Amino acid sequence: MPFDVDYLTFKIVDKKVAKRTAIQEQVVWPVRAYNNVQVIDGRHSEHMVFTLPKFTLADDKHLVVELHEQQGGRHQRFTVENEDLVRANVINELKVR
């Protein structure tokens, strides 16, 4: 069954939230996108690349990436922590065909 992409969000959120405290979210808008597809066919996968502005990620926060489906309930979500960003490789030159 195809997955129709509605929107994609990048947010910096707190890892742990106490019951009576306000949740603080900071939305991060992508600077550039490569292969930003709108429909993912059934039993297929796609690679999308997004460039985010430079930001710091404290140890008590993580980056949440959410992909929402149009008129559906299949939402995808994953988190990126500070140690994941530290281990990332720098891309000096991107060659796109």
Secondary structure, DSSP 8 states (H G I E B T S, - for coil): --EEEEEEEEEEEES---TTS---EEE---SEEES--SEE-TT-----EEE-------TTEEEEEEEEETTSS--EEEEE-HHHHHT----S-----
